[in-house]
Amino acid sequence: MGTNDHIFNDSGTNNLIYSQVTNTIASPSAVAPPSYSASLAGNVFSAFTSNSASLGLLGGSVVTSLRMNNTSATKSAYIIRLAGGVGVALNLLSSLSASYSIINGGSLTSPSGVTAINNNLGSSNTSMMSMTSSTSAVSGGTVMITTPVVGGPFIIDFDGAIIIPPSSSLSLSMSASLSVAGVLSVQTSAFWWEA
């Protein structure tokens, strides 16, 4: 094959563009994120926590926190996605303030156990993570991210970029407050793979 030194045809009325095919792929290929293979192996898990309250005339706050403690001495957890949300009546949005925090470490007041769910519904593998939740804010730790949240759901994809190494923990906290009476709910979810 020759080279195509002049890609524009300036002769004739059609002025066609000449080109050479340069794709050298010999067979089809598909690319999937690591979480796909981890899920096939039964190593993708999720956990969820929520809290809601009917607030009085002066309003108040609602909090839910989730702590993910890696109990393994050899494996790490790779965060795929964090999600959460705030439920509030639409007419109360002007009096809503809410935030979501991701914290390295931290501890929970009066924690309750949360069961991690295997996202491969055909797998009997169990998570190495010890999961707890609380209706209080996380204390201690190092805040990695805090972001304001408006009413409704949100999703933050990390595709494994946040890693919880052995004997480490990650805490998530979703808090919201109203300055008027109303029903307010908050929730947070985590999805991760283990390897």
SEDO-989656 format. One record per atom (N, C-alpha, C, O): residue in three letters; atom name; x negated, y, z. Coordinates in steps of 0.001 Angstrom, whole numbers, plus 500000, padded with zeros to 6 digits. Each point is the difference from the previous one (the first is absolute). Layout:
# SEDO-989656
  code  site       u       v       w
   Ala    CA       X       Y       Z
...
This chain:
# SEDO-989656
  code  site       u       v       w
   Met     N  499162  498820  500000
   Met    CA  500838  501180  500000
   Met     C  499124  501235  500000
   Met     O  498922  500024  500594
   Gly     N  501556  500980  498740
   Gly    CA  499286  501268  499976
   Gly     C  500444  500908  501116
   Gly     O  500944  499690  500726
   Thr     N  498402  501394  499410
   Thr    CA  500388  500971  501019
   Thr     C  501019  500964  499416
   Thr     O  500091  500171  498784
   Asn     N  500652  500439  502078
   Asn    CA  501031  500944  499590
   Asn     C  499506  501395  500381
   Asn     O  500346  500518  501062
   Asp     N  498849  500082  498074
   Asp    CA  499404  501295  500313
   Asp     C  500984  501145  499861
   Asp     O  499810  501056  500604
   His     N  501221  498754  498624
   His    CA  500966  501078  499749
   His     C  501402  499462  500264
   His     O  500597  499348  499143
   Ile     N  499916  500927  502037
   Ile    CA  501310  499444  500336
   Ile     C  501143  500763  499359
   Ile     O  501104  499466  499887
   Phe     N  498665  501759  499693
   Phe    CA  501072  500758  499375
   Phe     C  499851  499950  498491
   Phe     O  498931  500284  499462
   Asn     N  502129  499359  499874
   Asn    CA  500018  499926  498544
   Asn     C  500498  501340  499474
   Asn     O  501177  500335  500138
   Asp     N  497936  500409  499271
   Asp    CA  500415  501303  499486
   Asp     C  500280  499958  498506
   Asp     O  500109  501043  499355
   Ser     N  500008  497753  500095
   Ser    CA  500347  499911  498585
   Ser     C  501408  499454  499858
   Ser     O  500420  499155  500791
   Gly     N  500286  501300  498250
   Gly    CA  501354  499531  499757
   Gly     C  501026  500744  500821
   Gly     O  499674  500878  500799
   Thr     N  501552  498755  498989
   Thr    CA  501093  500714  500668
   Thr     C  500410  499369  501309
   Thr     O  500636  500665  500817
   Asn     N  499026  498070  499420
   Asn    CA  500430  499339  501238
   Asn     C  499073  500277  501172
   Asn     O  500441  499937  501148
   Asn     N  498302  500364  498605
   Asn    CA  499003  500269  501039
   Asn     C  500047  498971  501130
   Asn     O  500190  500366  501160
   Leu     N  499643  498376  498519
   Leu    CA  500029  498910  500974
   Leu     C  498801  500065  500935
   Leu     O  498962  500562  499651
   Ile     N  501182  498865  501530
   Ile    CA  498884  499877  500938
   Ile     C  499489  498574  499892
   Ile     O  500764  499049  500165
   Tyr     N  497944  500797  499556
   Tyr    CA  499391  498684  499897
   Tyr     C  499403  499626  501352
   Tyr     O  499475  500857  500710
   Ser     N  500606  497878  499639
   Ser    CA  499404  499556  501268
   Ser     C  499605  498545  499907
   Ser     O  500465  499276  499120
   Gln     N  498684  500300  501781
   Gln    CA  499615  498605  500134
   Gln     C  500535  499481  501321
   Gln     O  500042  500727  500993
   Val     N  500363  498026  499014
   Val    CA  500426  499380  501243
   Val     C  498744  499678  500800
   Val     O  499089  499343  499496
   Thr     N  500863  501124  501755
   Thr    CA  498797  499787  500818
   Thr     C  500282  499161  501243
   Thr     O  499106  499819  500827
   Asn     N  502094  499672  499324
   Asn    CA  500342  499186  501157
   Asn     C  499320  498641  499874
   Asn     O  500256  499283  499032
   Thr     N  498894  500343  501905
   Thr    CA  499259  498739  499926
   Thr     C  500537  498946  500952
   Thr     O  499357  498967  500187
   Ile     N  501800  501260  500422
   Ile    CA  500569  499014  500923
   Ile     C  500375  498756  499208
   Ile     O  500719  500084  499004
   Ala     N  498790  498759  501441
   Ala    CA  500223  498752  499277
   Ala     C  501286  499302  500426
   Ala     O  500569  499237  499220
   Ser     N  499896  501005  501987
   Ser    CA  501236  499353  500444
   Ser     C  500756  500962  500909
   Ser     O  499404  500921  500560
   Pro     N  501899  498874  499592
   Pro    CA  500773  500907  500873
   Pro     C  499522  499930  501442
   Pro     O  499488  498974  500449
   Ser     N  500681  502109  500257
   Ser    CA  499560  500090  501382
   Ser     C  501047  500767  500799
   Ser     O  500609  500939  499487
   Ala     N  499596  498676  501732
   Ala    CA  500920  500714  500878
   Ala     C  499254  500322  501295
   Ala     O  499218  499192  500501
   Val     N  501036  501978  500017
   Val    CA  499353  500411  501232
   Val     C  501077  500233  501060
   Val     O  500991  500683  499740
   Ala     N  498817  498752  501448
   Ala    CA  500940  500183  501104
   Ala     C  499201  500426  501222
   Ala     O  498822  499662  500118
   Pro     N  501806  501075  500793
   Pro    CA  499284  500410  501212
   Pro     C  499679  498787  500876
   Pro     O  500640  498957  499865
   Pro     N  498376  501168  501030
   Pro    CA  499617  498877  500874
   Pro     C  501159  499490  500847
   Pro     O  500037  498822  500353
   Ser     N  500900  502048  499975
   Ser    CA  501121  499569  500834
   Ser     C  500841  498924  499313
   Ser     O  500642  499192  500673
   Tyr     N  499359  500792  497995
   Tyr    CA  500761  498978  499268
   Tyr     C  499430  498608  500285
   Tyr     O  500742  499074  500330
   Ser     N  497948  500788  499541
   Ser    CA  499362  498709  500280
   Ser     C  500146  499631  501473
   Ser     O  500220  498836  500335
   Ala     N  499658  502154  500539
   Ala    CA  500159  499750  501432
   Ala     C  501412  499505  500303
   Ala     O  500184  499119  500840
   Ser     N  500805  501444  498483
   Ser    CA  501380  499573  500216
   Ser     C  500214  498570  499518
   Ser     O  500677  499214  500663
   Leu     N  498748  500450  498185
   Leu    CA  500104  498622  499509
   Leu     C  499407  499021  501007
   Leu     O  500503  498887  500154
   Ala     N  498431  501522  500533
   Ala    CA  499357  499151  501003
   Ala     C  500722  500046  501349
   Ala     O  499600  499302  500931
   Gly     N  501447  501501  499188
   Gly    CA  500753  500093  501250
   Gly     C  499351  500878  501038
   Gly     O  500163  499771  501198
   Asn     N  499094  501245  498357
   Asn    CA  499267  500851  500942
   Asn     C  500410  501470  499948
   Asn     O  499201  500864  500360
   Val     N  502012  499444  499205
   Val    CA  500533  501362  500044
   Val     C  501128  500030  501025
   Val     O  500893  499152  499992
   Phe     N  499047  501838  500887
   Phe    CA  500954  500077  501102
   Phe     C  500585  501406  500099
   Phe     O  499464  500955  499438
   Ser     N  501650  499150  501292
   Ser    CA  500605  501306  500252
   Ser     C  500598  500013  501395
   Ser     O  500302  498957  500579
   Ala     N  499860  502248  499944
   Ala    CA  500631  500190  501304
   Ala     C  500767  501315  499967
   Ala     O  499662  500911  499245
   Phe     N  501371  499176  501582
   Phe    CA  500931  501116  499950
   Phe     C  500434  500362  501415
   Phe     O  500183  499126  500848
   Thr     N  499978  502156  499393
   Thr    CA  500569  500444  501272
   Thr     C  500860  501231  499766
   Thr     O  499747  500778  499080
   Ser     N  501271  499394  501757
   Ser    CA  500884  501164  499851
   Ser     C  500552  500419  501355
   Ser     O  499928  499258  500980
   Asn     N  500619  501937  499050
   Asn    CA  500609  500539  501210
   Asn     C  501025  501042  499581
   Asn     O  499794  500709  499014
   Ser     N  501299  499393  501714
   Ser    CA  501000  501026  499706
   Ser     C  500670  500446  501290
   Ser     O  500014  499278  500997
   Ala     N  500539  501926  498963
   Ala    CA  500683  500542  501175
   Ala     C  501048  501008  499558
   Ala     O  499858  500674  498980
   Ser     N  501186  499406  501811
   Ser    CA  501001  501042  499831
   Ser     C  499606  501126  500952
   Ser     O  500077  499853  501220
   Leu     N  499505  501263  498211
   Leu    CA  499453  501102  500794
   Leu     C  501101  500966  500426
   Leu     O  500955  500241  499261
   Gly     N  498896  500306  501939
   Gly    CA  500990  500921  500551
   Gly     C  499953  501380  499365
   Gly     O  499311  500211  499001
   Leu     N  501407  500703  501567
   Leu    CA  500193  501344  499467
   Leu     C  498696  500736  499703
   Leu     O  499924  500744  499023
   Leu     N  499058  499061  501798
   Leu    CA  498729  500687  499808
   Leu     C  499009  499204  499159
   Leu     O  498850  500407  499840
   Gly     N  501597  498453  499618
   Gly    CA  499127  499199  499150
   Gly     C  499033  499166  500818
   Gly     O  500276  499653  501149
   Gly     N  498584  500028  498248
   Gly    CA  498985  499185  500662
   Gly     C  499125  499318  498973
   Gly     O  500003  500353  498821
   Ser     N  499244  498658  501649
   Ser    CA  499034  499314  499146
   Ser     C  500223  498494  500001
   Ser     O  500538  499433  500951
   Val     N  499040  499940  497971
   Val    CA  500023  498546  499873
   Val     C  498646  499577  499432
   Val     O  499500  500603  499050
   Val     N  499913  498354  501541
   Val    CA  498673  499535  499600
   Val     C  500034  498487  499831
   Val     O  500688  499302  500744
   Thr     N  498573  500198  498284
   Thr    CA  499685  498581  499918
   Thr     C  498532  499865  499628
   Thr     O  499506  500706  499121
   Ser     N  499805  498387  501549
   Ser    CA  498569  499777  499751
   Ser     C  499758  498514  499793
   Ser     O  500666  499155  500598
   Leu     N  498369  500543  498543
   Leu    CA  499632  498625  499693
   Leu     C  498490  499883  500119
   Leu     O  499263  500771  499385
   Arg     N  500272  498260  501411
   Arg    CA  498555  499788  500171
   Arg     C  499631  498657  499404
   Arg     O  500614  498979  500313
   Met     N  498373  501027  498822
   Met    CA  499519  498803  499324
   Met     C  498618  499680  500551
   Met     O  499040  500717  499718
   Asn     N  500849  498213  501066
   Asn    CA  498733  499630  500619
   Asn     C  499453  498741  499327
   Asn     O  500654  498957  500007
   Asn     N  498150  501139  499413
   Asn    CA  499377  498861  499341
   Asn     C  499323  499135  501057
   Asn     O  498983  500392  500572
   Thr     N  501576  498441  499682
   Thr    CA  499480  499097  501029
   Thr     C  498950  499029  499461
   Thr     O  499408  499240  500767
   Ser     N  500358  500780  497925
   Ser    CA  499033  499079  499399
   Ser     C  498565  500450  500267
   Ser     O  499715  501194  500095
   Ala     N  499398  497835  500022
   Ala    CA  498568  500309  500148
   Ala     C  499301  500069  498650
   Ala     O  498863  500462  499913
   Thr     N  501816  499076  499019
   Thr    CA  499328  499912  498697
   Thr     C  500760  500632  498839
   Thr     O  499382  500371  499002
   Lys     N  501923  499761  501096
   Lys    CA  500789  500501  498870
   Lys     C  500389  501462  500190
   Lys     O  500070  500505  501121
   Ser     N  500183  500162  497746
   Ser    CA  500473  501388  500016
   Ser     C  501400  500070  499420
   Ser     O  500425  499110  499264
   Ala     N  500288  501955  501073
   Ala    CA  501316  500285  499415
   Ala     C  499846  501199  499074
   Ala     O  499335  500976  500347
   Tyr     N  501270  498951  498490
   Tyr    CA  499901  501040  498976
   Tyr     C  501396  500586  499778
   Tyr     O  500907  499302  499545
   Ile     N  499259  501973  500776
   Ile    CA  501314  500630  499907
   Ile     C  500370  500211  498535
   Ile     O  499283  500662  499250
   Ile     N  501854  498761  500358
   Ile    CA  500528  500168  498646
   Ile     C  500852  501262  499940
   Ile     O  499823  500851  499129
   Arg     N  501104  499247  501817
   Arg    CA  500972  501094  499964
   Arg     C  500512  500278  501401
   Arg     O  500195  499088  500803
   Leu     N  500019  502189  499473
   Leu    CA  500701  500420  501208
   Leu     C  501252  500723  499545
   Leu     O  499975  500762  499033
   Ala     N  501102  498999  501660
   Ala    CA  501271  500629  499628
   Ala     C  500717  500420  501271
   Ala     O  499677  499538  501095
   Gly     N  501272  501319  498747
   Gly    CA  500774  500450  501142
   Gly     C  501129  500882  499544
   Gly     O  500277  500122  498807
   Gly     N  500363  500484  502148
   Gly    CA  501081  500884  499633
   Gly     C  500677  500626  501193
   Gly     O  499808  499605  501150
   Val     N  500992  501390  498524
   Val    CA  500795  500715  500990
   Val     C  501441  500006  499504
   Val     O  500277  500390  498866
   Gly     N  500622  499180  501985
   Gly    CA  501421  500047  499670
   Gly     C  500674  501088  500807
   Gly     O  499934  500010  501229
   Val     N  500717  500909  498069
   Val    CA  500688  501105  500660
   Val     C  501100  500484  499065
   Val     O  499862  499925  498779
   Ala     N  501227  500569  501793
   Ala    CA  501085  500522  499162
   Ala     C  499485  501159  499155
   Ala     O  499218  500824  500474
   Leu     N  501219  499235  498286
   Leu    CA  499511  501002  499052
   Leu     C  500177  501428  500511
   Leu     O  499128  500839  499777
   Asn     N  501970  499453  500895
   Asn    CA  500233  501362  500472
   Asn     C  499091  500391  501170
   Asn     O  499999  501156  500422
   Leu     N  499223  497879  500105
   Leu    CA  499110  500298  501117
   Leu     C  498551  500181  499556
   Leu     O  499136  500263  500837
   Leu     N  500576  499604  497868
   Leu    CA  498619  500062  499532
   Leu     C  499291  501299  500368
   Leu     O  498791  499995  500232
   Ser     N  501935  501109  499826
   Ser    CA  499350  501276  500306
   Ser     C  499479  500048  501433
   Ser     O  499152  500833  500321
   Ser     N  501338  498295  500534
   Ser    CA  499540  500000  501387
   Ser     C  499100  498802  500294
   Ser     O  499744  499694  501165
   Leu     N  499768  499620  497786
   Leu    CA  499174  498811  500148
   Leu     C  498515  500338  499884
   Leu     O  499602  500784  499139
   Ser     N  499595  498628  501718
   Ser    CA  498555  499997  499799
   Ser     C  499529  498577  500269
   Ser     O  500432  499366  500963
   Ala     N  498670  500131  498171
   Ala    CA  499551  498619  500131
   Ala     C  498576  499869  499481
   Ala     O  499564  500767  499142
   Ser     N  499714  498242  501394
   Ser    CA  498634  499748  499523
   Ser     C  499666  498524  500138
   Ser     O  500589  499273  500800
   Tyr     N  498439  500309  498386
   Tyr    CA  499525  498622  499988
   Tyr     C  498495  500032  500213
   Tyr     O  499294  500766  499343
   Ser     N  500213  498406  501572
   Ser    CA  498566  499987  500302
   Ser     C  499439  498593  499866
   Ser     O  500644  499017  500367
   Ile     N  498140  500909  499098
   Ile    CA  499229  498764  499929
   Ile     C  498787  500200  500903
   Ile     O  499247  500960  499842
   Ile     N  500575  498117  501111
   Ile    CA  499017  500199  501060
   Ile     C  499078  498789  500098
   Ile     O  500460  498860  500066
   Asn     N  498241  501399  499944
   Asn    CA  499005  498956  500218
   Asn     C  499971  499706  501492
   Asn     O  499619  500859  500794
   Gly     N  500784  497925  499595
   Gly    CA  500059  499643  501409
   Gly     C  501296  500473  500626
   Gly     O  501068  499909  499396
   Gly     N  498826  500592  501811
   Gly    CA  501176  500481  500712
   Gly     C  500660  498908  500820
   Gly     O  499752  498811  499801
   Ser     N  501090  501613  501120
   Ser    CA  500733  499045  500833
   Ser     C  501453  500436  500101
   Ser     O  500334  501161  499763
   Leu     N  500534  497879  500598
   Leu    CA  501437  500250  500085
   Leu     C  500465  499884  501442
   Leu     O  499481  499189  500767
   Thr     N  501502  501629  499594
   Thr    CA  500641  499928  501304
   Thr     C  501165  499017  499917
   Thr     O  500808  500073  499074
   Ser     N  499282  499014  501883
   Ser    CA  501056  498987  500060
   Ser     C  500197  499295  498655
   Ser     O  501094  500048  499437
   Pro     N  497869  499302  500043
   Pro    CA  500122  499365  498687
   Pro     C  500866  498743  500014
   Pro     O  500083  499287  501000
   Ser     N  500555  500467  497865
   Ser    CA  500774  498775  499780
   Ser     C  499386  499270  498813
   Ser     O  499475  500629  499081
   Gly     N  500592  498056  500940
   Gly    CA  499443  499216  498910
   Gly     C  500807  500131  498717
   Gly     O  501227  500087  500034
   Val     N  498078  499927  498840
   Val    CA  500620  500035  498676
   Val     C  499449  498813  499221
   Val     O  498794  499754  500011
   Thr     N  502073  499517  499322
   Thr    CA  499578  498847  499211
   Thr     C  499620  500434  498595
   Thr     O  500779  500662  499315
   Ala     N  498018  498961  500258
   Ala    CA  499572  500256  498623
   Ala     C  500650  498952  499101
   Ala     O  500015  498815  500333
   Ile     N  500516  501617  498540
   Ile    CA  500697  499128  499055
   Ile     C  499082  499690  498828
   Ile     O  499383  500908  499443
   Asn     N  500517  497819  500174
   Asn    CA  499232  499619  498819
   Asn     C  500828  500369  498774
   Asn     O  501149  499577  499878
   Asn     N  498277  501207  499216
   Asn    CA  500735  500455  498826
   Asn     C  500072  498968  498883
   Asn     O  500705  500210  499013
   Asn     N  498576  498676  501125
   Asn    CA  500191  498855  499118
   Asn     C  500994  499104  500722
   Asn     O  499625  499262  500911
   Leu     N  501623  500797  498694
   Leu    CA  501059  499323  500747
   Leu     C  499849  498483  500014
   Leu     O  500677  499318  500769
   Gly     N  498446  500150  498392
   Gly    CA  499755  498568  499985
   Gly     C  498787  499587  500816
   Gly     O  499651  498820  500022
   Ser     N  499698  502120  500646
   Ser    CA  498790  499701  500763
   Ser     C  500292  499937  501494
   Ser     O  500822  500754  500521
   Ser     N  498490  498336  500155
   Ser    CA  500137  499898  501457
   Ser     C  498833  500667  500727
   Ser     O  499904  499905  501224
   Asn     N  499202  500773  498034
   Asn    CA  498870  500689  500638
   Asn     C  500510  501063  500964
   Asn     O  501008  500659  499745
   Thr     N  498282  499495  501364
   Thr    CA  500339  501048  500958
   Thr     C  498889  501052  500019
   Thr     O  498847  499718  499674
   Ser     N  501522  501473  500706
   Ser    CA  499057  501112  500010
   Ser     C  499062  499917  501202
   Ser     O  500379  499519  501068
   Met     N  498403  500953  498740
   Met    CA  499035  500102  501087
   Met     C  500232  501271  500815
   Met     O  499437  500156  501083
   Met     N  501389  500749  498399
   Met    CA  500218  501288  500646
   Met     C  500949  499867  501186
   Met     O  501017  499310  499919
   Ser     N  498646  501349  501169
   Ser    CA  500886  500110  501145
   Ser     C  500738  501333  499845
   Ser     O  499381  501063  500035
   Met     N  501941  498877  499794
   Met    CA  500797  501190  499703
   Met     C  500842  500382  501217
   Met     O  500651  499152  500611
   Thr     N  499326  502139  499730
   Thr    CA  500848  500506  501071
   Thr     C  500639  501317  499558
   Thr     O  499483  500697  499127
   Ser     N  501640  499625  501490
   Ser    CA  500686  501259  499697
   Ser     C  500387  500691  501298
   Ser     O  500008  499400  501076
   Ser     N  500314  501885  498787
   Ser    CA  500405  500792  501157
   Ser     C  500910  501133  499526
   Ser     O  499970  500393  498834
   Thr     N  500824  500113  502077
   Thr    CA  500820  501174  499703
   Thr     C  499337  501261  500543
   Thr     O  500647  501032  500179
   Ser     N  498055  498868  500078
   Ser    CA  499191  501153  500427
   Ser     C  498891  500226  498987
   Ser     O  499651  499102  499233
   Ala     N  499805  502093  500771
   Ala    CA  498903  500331  499089
   Ala     C  498746  499220  500380
   Ala     O  499855  499560  501141
   Val     N  499251  500274  497905
   Val    CA  498713  499342  500222
   Val     C  499123  500921  500842
   Val     O  499950  501208  499766
   Ser     N  499365  498220  501207
   Ser    CA  499052  500802  500782
   Ser     C  498588  499537  499694
   Ser     O  499753  498814  499780
   Gly     N  499321  502141  500210
   Gly    CA  498613  499689  499705
   Gly     C  499775  499717  498525
   Gly     O  500864  500270  499166
   Gly     N  497982  499190  500523
   Gly    CA  499652  499707  498622
   Gly     C  499571  501240  499240
   Gly     O  499973  501103  500547
   Thr     N  499692  498702  498188
   Thr    CA  499575  501088  499123
   Thr     C  500998  500141  498870
   Thr     O  500210  499060  499233
   Val     N  500406  502101  500656
   Val    CA  500990  500226  498944
   Val     C  499290  500054  498656
   Val     O  499082  500796  499803
   Met     N  501350  498351  499275
   Met    CA  499452  499971  498650
   Met     C  500807  500900  499066
   Met     O  499440  500732  499183
   Ile     N  501878  499201  500952
   Ile    CA  500905  500773  499142
   Ile     C  501234  500369  500813
   Ile     O  500546  499165  500721
   Thr     N  499885  502065  499164
   Thr    CA  501320  500418  500477
   Thr     C  500637  500790  498882
   Thr     O  499391  500913  499442
   Thr     N  501830  498732  500236
   Thr    CA  500675  500666  498898
   Thr     C  501437  500324  500387
   Thr     O  500647  499200  500676
   Pro     N  499862  501951  498912
   Pro    CA  501402  500302  500269
   Pro     C  500903  499115  499147
   Pro     O  499617  499565  498914
   Val     N  501564  500179  501583
   Val    CA  500962  499155  499300
   Val     C  501335  500732  499956
   Val     O  500435  500578  500996
   Val     N  500205  499394  497852
   Val    CA  501355  500525  499885
   Val     C  500969  498835  500159
   Val     O  499565  498848  500009
   Gly     N  501707  501409  500114
   Gly    CA  500978  498935  500145
   Gly     C  499926  499018  498849
   Gly     O  499847  500400  498846
   Gly     N  500262  498310  501464
   Gly    CA  499965  498961  498983
   Gly     C  498751  499152  500098
   Gly     O  499198  500168  500919
   Pro     N  500634  498912  498127
   Pro    CA  498859  499073  500046
   Pro     C  498739  500580  499382
   Pro     O  500050  500963  499235
   Phe     N  498813  498431  501112
   Phe    CA  498734  500327  499351
   Phe     C  499162  498733  499912
   Phe     O  500182  499065  500781
   Ile     N  498902  500915  498262
   Ile    CA  499098  498867  499791
   Ile     C  498605  500553  499740
   Ile     O  499836  500948  499232
   Ile     N  499159  498456  501412
   Ile    CA  498606  500356  499747
   Ile     C  499274  498719  499602
   Ile     O  499884  499078  500808
   Asp     N  499627  500855  497958
   Asp    CA  499273  498833  499520
   Asp     C  498507  500162  500253
   Asp     O  499419  501044  499701
   Phe     N  499969  497919  500850
   Phe    CA  498561  500002  500240
   Phe     C  499286  498899  499224
   Phe     O  498787  500081  499807
   Asp     N  501929  498897  499744
   Asp    CA  499442  498908  499206
   Asp     C  498727  499419  500607
   Asp     O  499073  499645  499271
   Gly     N  500875  500255  502051
   Gly    CA  498852  499413  500688
   Gly     C  498928  500989  500415
   Gly     O  498967  499597  500533
   Ala     N  501258  501694  499233
   Ala    CA  498976  501006  500302
   Ala     C  499832  500239  501502
   Ala     O  498936  500447  500429
   Ile     N  502079  499268  500370
   Ile    CA  499836  500058  501456
   Ile     C  499765  498572  500472
   Ile     O  500818  499112  499761
   Ile     N  498059  500682  500908
   Ile    CA  499600  498666  500452
   Ile     C  499975  499983  501522
   Ile     O  499429  500885  500638
   Ile     N  501199  498093  499928
   Ile    CA  499954  499794  501450
   Ile     C  499059  498826  500246
   Ile     O  500403  498845  499861
   Pro     N  498331  501444  500508
   Pro    CA  499030  498916  500200
   Pro     C  500316  499193  501264
   Pro     O  500872  500383  500781
   Pro     N  498419  498502  499418
   Pro    CA  500222  499198  501211
   Pro     C  499915  500845  501274
   Pro     O  499183  500914  500109
   Ser     N  501680  498754  500842
   Ser    CA  500038  500641  501319
   Ser     C  500261  501501  499925
   Ser     O  499545  500743  500870
   Ser     N  501176  499716  498111
   Ser    CA  500360  501420  499862
   Ser     C  501511  500118  499908
   Ser     O  500706  499005  499840
   Ser     N  499782  502232  500264
   Ser    CA  501445  500197  499904
   Ser     C  500325  501286  499254
   Ser     O  499198  500931  499927
   Leu     N  502004  499082  499523
   Leu    CA  500549  501160  499302
   Leu     C  501388  500238  500564
   Leu     O  500778  499060  500161
   Ser     N  499535  502197  500140
   Ser    CA  501319  500332  500525
   Ser     C  500708  500965  499063
   Ser     O  499372  500861  499385
   Leu     N  501935  498986  500513
   Leu    CA  500845  500851  499171
   Leu     C  501055  500612  500897
   Leu     O  500558  499315  500858
   Ser     N  499725  501964  498956
   Ser    CA  501003  500658  500827
   Ser     C  500877  500893  499144
   Ser     O  499501  500849  499261
   Met     N  501800  498961  500840
   Met    CA  500983  500818  499287
   Met     C  500844  500706  501046
   Met     O  500652  499355  500821
   Ser     N  499335  501977  499148
   Ser    CA  500786  500757  500976
   Ser     C  500828  501051  499287
   Ser     O  499582  500562  498987
   Ala     N  501593  499694  501553
   Ala    CA  500890  501003  499423
   Ala     C  500773  500666  501123
   Ala     O  500266  499389  501035
   Ser     N  500092  501869  498753
   Ser    CA  500789  500713  501005
   Ser     C  501028  500897  499324
   Ser     O  499803  500488  498888
   Leu     N  501289  499707  501821
   Leu    CA  501071  500898  499568
   Leu     C  500186  501063  501062
   Leu     O  499824  499741  501191
   Ser     N  500534  501458  498373
   Ser    CA  500274  501066  500960
   Ser     C  501496  500149  500267
   Ser     O  500420  500906  500720
   Val     N  500378  498204  498702
   Val    CA  501451  499994  500208
   Val     C  500447  498563  500255
   Val     O  499206  499070  499859
   Ala     N  502047  500743  500512
   Ala    CA  500540  498662  500233
   Ala     C  500059  499229  498685
   Ala     O  500216  500585  498938
   Gly     N  499590  498097  501138
   Gly    CA  500098  499157  498810
   Gly     C  499409  498635  500253
   Gly     O  499371  499759  501030
   Val     N  500837  499348  498019
   Val    CA  499413  498666  500061
   Val     C  498731  500016  499167
   Val     O  500015  500418  498842
   Leu     N  498896  499132  501742
   Leu    CA  498695  500040  499363
   Leu     C  499362  498620  500087
   Leu     O  500008  499377  501061
   Ser     N  499438  500142  497825
   Ser    CA  499319  498708  500003
   Ser     C  498659  500127  499286
   Ser     O  499841  500807  499084
   Val     N  499197  498382  501351
   Val    CA  498670  499967  499395
   Val     C  499598  498535  499845
   Val     O  500423  499142  500775
   Gln     N  498758  500588  498218
   Gln    CA  499490  498642  499824
   Gln     C  498631  500047  499348
   Gln     O  499656  500964  499316
   Thr     N  499567  497985  500903
   Thr    CA  498703  499869  499342
   Thr     C  499750  498533  499668
   Thr     O  500394  499103  500746
   Ser     N  498951  500672  498131
   Ser    CA  499689  498656  499524
   Ser     C  498549  499952  499538
   Ser     O  499439  501006  499566
   Ala     N  499967  497818  500533
   Ala    CA  498638  499794  499503
   Ala     C  499970  498710  499198
   Ala     O  500645  499013  500356
   Phe     N  498589  501011  498546
   Phe    CA  499777  498833  499153
   Phe     C  498491  499832  499862
   Phe     O  499304  500976  499719
   Trp     N  500167  497809  500472
   Trp    CA  498561  499785  499949
   Trp     C  499688  498585  499544
   Trp     O  500852  499112  500045
   Trp     N  497896  500693  499510
   Trp    CA  499529  498639  499745
   Trp     C  498808  499739  500884
   Trp     O  499330  500923  500464
   Glu     N  500411  497786  499764
   Glu    CA  498945  499572  500908
   Glu     C  499007  499110  499276
   Glu     O  500377  499083  499272
   Ala     N  498339  501206  500942
   Ala    CA  498943  499182  499385
   Ala     C  498714  500124  500817
   Ala     O  498988  499391  499654
